[in-house]
Amino acid sequence: MYNEGQCRSCGKRIRFIRMKSGKSMPVDDAILNYKVDPKGKERIVTPGGDVVACVTGVSADEATGFGYISHFATCPNANRHRKG
């Protein structure tokens, strides 16, 4: 199960996924289908804690898997997340 919460900076609902490194990554709550593309510019965090280069917005039939976008990439107050 995922830990769920709210971004302290923007108030958006987020989840935390345990990465392979053992650290928790905040991700947006929305689940996205993706297709693996080593040259893809988008990155998805899988439920298993991997980061995958991919294309999102594909149909379920085309999808390689599903995952989440890092909240660091979408937070309107992202500069508050960066350490000085």
N, C-alpha and C positions, 0 to 999 in steps of 0.2 A: 504494500500500500504506500501511497505517496503522502508526504507531509504537505499540508496545504496551509496557506496563509495569505497575507496581504502585504503588498509592497509598502514599506514605510515612507517611500518617497512620493509615489503617485497614487497609492490607494488601490491599485488594481489587484484582483485576485490572482494568485500565483501558486505554483506547486514547486516542490523541491525534489530533485532527482539526485540520488547518490551516484556520483561519477566513479569510474574505475579507480581513480586516485584516492577515493574515500571521502572527498569533499562533497558538499551539497551544492547543486547548481539551481538557481531560481529560473523557472521557465514559465512562459505564458500558459494559461489554463487550457487553451484550445488545442485539440488534437489535430495534427495535419498528416495527410498521406504524402509520401515522398517516393521518388525514384532515384536510386543511387546514380550519381554522375560525378566521377572523379574530377571533372573540370567544372562542376557546378559551383556557382558563387554563393549559394545558400547553404546554411548549416542547420542540421536538425540534431537535437539531443534525443537519443532513443531511451525508452524506459529502462534499458539495461545499463545506461550510463556511458554510451559511446557517442561521439560526435561524428556525423556523417556528412560528407559533401554531396549535395543533391539538388534536385529540382522539386519544388513543392507545387501544389495545386493540380496534381494528377488524379485521375479517377481511381477508385478502389481496384479496378481491374488492372490498371497499369502500375499500381504502387508496388514498390519493393518492401515497404514497411510503413510504420507510422511513428510519429514522435512529436516533439515540441520545439518551439523557438525559444532560445535563451531570452530571458526577460531583460538582460543587459542590452540586447540589441533593439528592443522595442520601447523601453521605458522613456517617456518624454522628459524625465529628469535624470537621464543616464549620467550626466556629469557629477551628480551627487554620489553615485556609486563608486566612482574612481577614487583610488587612494592617492593622496597628494604626494 
